[in-house]
Amino acid sequence: MKGRCLLEREGDEDPALGPLASVLEVLKEVHREYFATENPQEHDVREILKRRKAAVLSGCKICFSRCFPKGTEPGDHPLWKLAEELGAVCSVDLDGTVTHVVTTSEGTEKALKAAEMGIHVVKPGWIHASLYHFKKAPTVD
């Protein structure tokens, strides 16, 4: 990379909203939780992080539309697995319990039906953004 660094170009990440700020906040919370126990040395920080990760999309039921190659098992796809790791329940069926439809195209039958039902329609990047900041990313309907 030639030229001045991103910081010198004033093109670096936002100090309050960027990934380092998000990671710092999560680490501070994990630190507080770890040392709030009577015997911290008997606990594993990885378990705290695992619980926090599983809470990111807790309460979300995600229906996927046109995210996986035809003929493949949706539950084997990394995006499906990531959503489950973040605490979401995943489905390929759209029903009244679905909170979000994740799609690569807003013109799919499921996406259009979801919009009519008042269900959030988001791109796959929404799941990645939620992981990135360790909290449910905002939806833009």
Secondary structure, DSSP 4 states (H G I P E B T S, - for coil): --SS-TTTTT-SPPTTTSHHHHHHHHHHHHHHHHHTSS-GGGS-HHHHHHHHHHHTTTT-EEEEES-S-TTS-GGGSHHHHHHHHTT-EEESS--TT--EEEES-TTSHHHHHHHHHT-EEE-THHHHHHHHHTSPPP---
